[in-house]
Each structure stands twice: as C-alpha cells, then as structure tokens.
Amino acid sequence: MPKLKTRKGLRDRIRVTRNGKLIRKHAWKSHLLEHKSAKRKRAFRSDQPVAAADRKQVRRSLGV
C-alpha cells in the first residue's frame, strides 16, 4: 500500500502539540474588521482546538 500524502494546505493551518492535540487559528479575522468590536477581534487572536468531530479526518489528512 502506498504512503499517504500530507494535505499541504491543512499542514500550514493546523499544528500538532507535543501531547498530540490539534491547534488551529480562529476564523473571521482576515477582512471586514471595521464593524467588529475590539473585544471580538481580540478574542479571534487565541488559538482553538480542532473540533472533536473533525479530529479523525484531520489527523488522517496530516498523516499524523
């Protein structure tokens, strides 16, 4: 069976911690920021874990 290829776009967006957790950036911080409150934009800075429903598929795509 051939090796699985890593999904390169996903590799750039998600990092794996030492404990094996999948961490992603928060969405909605790229454009149209003028009408969003400062508090909301600050909250977008924090990293988020990948949702439990998506973890299996993301791990397979990353080859982890």
MDAnalysis code that builds the backbone (N, CA, C; Angstrom):
import MDAnalysis as mda
import numpy as np

u = mda.Universe.empty(192, n_residues=64, atom_resindex=np.repeat(np.arange(64), 3), trajectory=True)
u.add_TopologyAttr("name", ["N", "CA", "C"] * 64)
u.add_TopologyAttr("resid", np.arange(1, 65))
u.add_TopologyAttr("resname", ["MET", "PRO", "LYS", "LEU", "LYS", "THR", "ARG", "LYS", "GLY", "LEU", "ARG", "ASP", "ARG", "ILE", "ARG", "VAL", "THR", "ARG", "ASN", "GLY", "LYS", "LEU", "ILE", "ARG", "LYS", "HIS", "ALA", "TRP", "LYS", "SER", "HIS", "LEU", "LEU", "GLU", "HIS", "LYS", "SER", "ALA", "LYS", "ARG", "LYS", "ARG", "ALA", "PHE", "ARG", "SER", "ASP", "GLN", "PRO", "VAL", "ALA", "ALA", "ALA", "ASP", "ARG", "LYS", "GLN", "VAL", "ARG", "ARG", "SER", "LEU", "GLY", "VAL"])
u.atoms.positions = np.array([
    [0.847, -1.194, 0.000],
    [0.000, 0.000, 0.000],
    [0.887, 1.250, 0.000],
    [0.616, 2.230, -0.873],
    [1.475, 3.415, -0.941],
    [1.300, 4.318, 0.284],
    [2.305, 5.154, 0.484],
    [2.241, 6.107, 1.592],
    [1.145, 7.139, 1.326],
    [0.561, 7.652, 2.409],
    [-0.434, 8.715, 2.271],
    [0.278, 10.051, 2.125],
    [-0.216, 10.898, 1.249],
    [0.364, 12.228, 1.090],
    [-0.291, 13.193, 2.076],
    [0.503, 14.103, 2.607],
    [0.005, 15.139, 3.511],
    [-0.765, 16.181, 2.710],
    [-1.902, 16.631, 3.252],
    [-2.634, 17.741, 2.638],
    [-1.892, 19.022, 2.995],
    [-1.223, 19.625, 2.018],
    [-0.314, 20.736, 2.289],
    [-1.029, 21.971, 2.833],
    [-2.234, 22.261, 2.349],
    [-2.970, 23.419, 2.848],
    [-3.345, 23.256, 4.306],
    [-3.698, 22.051, 4.680],
    [-4.062, 21.756, 6.063],
    [-2.834, 21.791, 6.960],
    [-1.713, 21.323, 6.438],
    [-0.467, 21.317, 7.204],
    [-0.078, 22.735, 7.613],
    [-0.322, 23.701, 6.720],
    [0.035, 25.089, 7.016],
    [-0.916, 25.724, 8.026],
    [-2.124, 25.208, 8.161],
    [-3.134, 25.824, 9.020],
    [-3.243, 25.204, 10.402],
    [-2.812, 23.973, 10.554],
    [-3.003, 23.262, 11.821],
    [-1.663, 22.758, 12.327],
    [-1.419, 22.964, 13.632],
    [-0.195, 22.429, 14.211],
    [-0.545, 21.398, 15.268],
    [0.386, 20.480, 15.493],
    [0.188, 19.416, 16.459],
    [1.093, 19.694, 17.646],
    [0.521, 19.700, 18.847],
    [1.313, 19.933, 20.052],
    [2.069, 18.667, 20.422],
    [2.936, 18.759, 21.409],
    [3.705, 17.588, 21.854],
    [2.801, 16.487, 22.379],
    [1.693, 16.894, 22.962],
    [0.760, 15.899, 23.503],
    [-0.183, 15.337, 22.445],
    [-0.052, 15.834, 21.201],
    [-0.859, 15.299, 20.114],
    [-2.151, 16.054, 19.854],
    [-2.341, 17.192, 20.542],
    [-3.545, 17.988, 20.293],
    [-3.401, 18.742, 18.978],
    [-4.521, 18.967, 18.307],
    [-4.535, 19.707, 17.050],
    [-5.016, 21.130, 17.334],
    [-4.202, 22.122, 16.960],
    [-4.498, 23.513, 17.254],
    [-4.642, 24.275, 15.942],
    [-5.662, 25.134, 15.877],
    [-5.901, 25.939, 14.677],
    [-6.081, 27.395, 15.067],
    [-5.956, 28.286, 14.087],
    [-6.220, 29.701, 14.309],
    [-7.724, 29.938, 14.275],
    [-8.152, 31.017, 14.911],
    [-9.562, 31.377, 14.919],
    [-9.936, 31.986, 13.571],
    [-11.129, 31.720, 13.113],
    [-11.599, 32.263, 11.831],
    [-12.124, 33.688, 12.001],
    [-12.492, 34.324, 10.918],
    [-13.145, 35.642, 10.870],
    [-12.243, 36.803, 11.271],
    [-10.942, 36.682, 11.108],
    [-10.048, 37.786, 11.478],
    [-9.280, 38.301, 10.258],
    [-9.738, 38.008, 9.062],
    [-8.956, 38.362, 7.884],
    [-9.412, 39.657, 7.202],
    [-10.687, 39.938, 7.173],
    [-11.163, 41.135, 6.485],
    [-12.510, 41.549, 7.069],
    [-13.005, 42.705, 6.608],
    [-14.258, 43.285, 7.129],
    [-14.194, 43.477, 8.647],
    [-13.063, 44.021, 9.114],
    [-12.845, 44.152, 10.556],
    [-13.380, 45.462, 11.124],
    [-13.755, 46.378, 10.249],
    [-14.138, 47.711, 10.698],
    [-15.352, 47.687, 11.617],
    [-16.325, 46.848, 11.321],
    [-17.552, 46.850, 12.115],
    [-17.514, 45.877, 13.299],
    [-16.428, 45.106, 13.419],
    [-16.310, 44.168, 14.542],
    [-15.703, 44.892, 15.738],
    [-16.181, 44.575, 16.921],
    [-15.706, 45.253, 18.122],
    [-14.274, 44.820, 18.445],
    [-13.578, 45.658, 19.198],
    [-12.202, 45.358, 19.594],
    [-12.163, 44.098, 20.441],
    [-13.153, 43.933, 21.293],
    [-13.217, 42.747, 22.149],
    [-13.331, 41.478, 21.306],
    [-14.167, 41.549, 20.278],
    [-14.370, 40.400, 19.393],
    [-13.081, 40.078, 18.624],
    [-12.414, 41.122, 18.121],
    [-11.178, 40.921, 17.363],
    [-10.069, 40.369, 18.258],
    [-10.018, 40.813, 19.500],
    [-9.039, 40.290, 20.461],
    [-9.253, 38.807, 20.693],
    [-10.507, 38.417, 20.779],
    [-10.839, 37.011, 21.012],
    [-10.419, 36.131, 19.828],
    [-10.404, 36.706, 18.637],
    [-10.005, 35.944, 17.452],
    [-8.517, 35.598, 17.461],
    [-7.724, 36.294, 18.272],
    [-6.283, 36.038, 18.313],
    [-5.955, 34.676, 18.910],
    [-6.775, 34.218, 19.827],
    [-6.454, 32.990, 20.552],
    [-6.600, 31.764, 19.657],
    [-5.704, 30.810, 19.884],
    [-5.765, 29.555, 19.142],
    [-6.894, 28.687, 19.678],
    [-7.421, 27.845, 18.796],
    [-8.552, 26.995, 19.149],
    [-8.195, 25.536, 18.885],
    [-8.724, 24.615, 19.664],
    [-8.526, 23.200, 19.328],
    [-9.435, 22.820, 18.159],
    [-9.014, 21.841, 17.390],
    [-9.853, 21.333, 16.304],
    [-11.038, 20.608, 16.938],
    [-12.219, 20.767, 16.367],
    [-13.436, 20.164, 16.913],
    [-13.301, 18.646, 16.961],
    [-13.893, 18.052, 17.972],
    [-13.805, 16.607, 18.169],
    [-14.330, 15.835, 16.960],
    [-15.363, 16.370, 16.317],
    [-15.958, 15.691, 15.169],
    [-15.010, 15.662, 13.978],
    [-14.044, 16.590, 13.925],
    [-13.140, 16.691, 12.779],
    [-11.770, 16.070, 13.013],
    [-11.442, 15.734, 14.251],
    [-10.081, 15.304, 14.592],
    [-9.599, 14.103, 13.797],
    [-10.424, 13.086, 13.675],
    [-10.011, 11.863, 12.981],
    [-9.654, 12.150, 11.524],
    [-10.490, 12.913, 10.857],
    [-10.271, 13.235, 9.447],
    [-9.040, 14.128, 9.267],
    [-8.838, 15.089, 10.174],
    [-7.695, 15.988, 10.086],
    [-6.402, 15.217, 10.317],
    [-6.386, 14.332, 11.310],
    [-5.197, 13.521, 11.574],
    [-4.821, 12.687, 10.352],
    [-5.810, 12.102, 9.729],
    [-5.551, 11.269, 8.546],
    [-4.989, 12.134, 7.412],
    [-5.542, 13.331, 7.260],
    [-5.090, 14.226, 6.189],
    [-3.670, 14.737, 6.425],
    [-3.300, 14.888, 7.707],
    [-1.965, 15.358, 8.051],
    [-0.946, 14.221, 8.056],
    [-1.417, 13.003, 8.098],
    [-0.507, 11.867, 8.183],
    [0.079, 11.705, 9.553],
    [-0.661, 12.132, 10.589],
    [-0.184, 12.040, 11.970],
    [-0.630, 10.737, 12.587],
])
